[in-house]
C-alpha cells in the first residue's frame, strides 16, 4: 500500500511540474515532464516495483557470494582465461592469414603485358612575374587575386 501512495504522489508532483512548464509556454519541457510523471504510476500498476525489488535482492546475494565464495572467483578466472584464449587465437589467425597468404593464384594464366606509356617531362611554368613555378601555380593565382583586392 505504501508503494502505491509513493508512486501516485510522485506522479502527481511531476504532473504539477509539467503543468507549470506548460503555463510558461515551454511545451516541449512540459511534454517531457508529463512523460516522466507517468512512469511511477505505470510501474506500480504493471507490478514491476516488486520485480525490481526481487532483482535488487538477487543482485545483492550474488555480490555477497562474489566477495566471499572462492568457487565464484574460480568461475571468474575461468571466464577470463577463456576470453584471453579466444582473443589470442583470433589475433594469431588473422596474423597468419596476412603473412601466409599467397600472392594471387594464376587461375586464368599470366597477365598480359601492357605497353608502358612514357610521360613527357613537365617543363617549369613561368608565372606572371616571370619567376619559376615550383608546382604552386594555384597559389600564385590566389596571390594575384589578393593583390588586386588590396589584401
Protein Blocks (a to p, Z undefined) as FASTA:
>chain_A
ZZmmmmmmmmmmmmmmmmmmmmnopaklmmmmmmmmmmmmmmmmnopmmmmmmmmmmmmm
mmmmmmmmmklmmmmmmmmmmmmmmmmmmmmmmmmmmmmpcfbdcfkopadddddddddd
ddddddfkopacehiammmmmmmmmmmnoZZ
